Amino acid sequence: QVQLVESGGGLVQAGGSLRLSCAASGRSSRTYFMAWFRQAPGKEREFVAAITWNGLSLEYAESVKGRFTISRDNAKNTVALQMNSLKPEDTAVYYCAADPRIYVDRSQTSSFEFWGQGTQVTVSS
């Protein structure tokens, strides 16, 4: 069993930055495929970014490419999402997800095995 706890959300002005962190319990999580998703009010949960267990393969949604950076520290069992040049449309609850498979296609949102409770990010204009 893996537990995920997100932190780092908050209120920021457009153009600002935030850094989200996801702390994972369990040594096995170091080999898990990790991702960030977000869900805005009235919208479906959407993919934001993902990273393989070794950090060698990264994926980003087109809407955040060039502004967000995903990274992981397996020694600390953490995954981070650095968010720069934030826009009001980035406002959402951000979720950390983990799966023991080597890779999970971004379209398979519901198939991730473990989820955090989410952290709110609000970007004011």
Secondary structure, 3 states (H helix, E strand, C coil): CCCEEEECCEEEECCCCEEEEEEECCHHHHHCEEEEEEECCCCCCEEEEEECCCCCCEEECCCCCCCEEEEEECCCCEEEEEECCCCHHHCEEEEEEEECCCCCCCCCHHHCCEECCCEEEEEEC
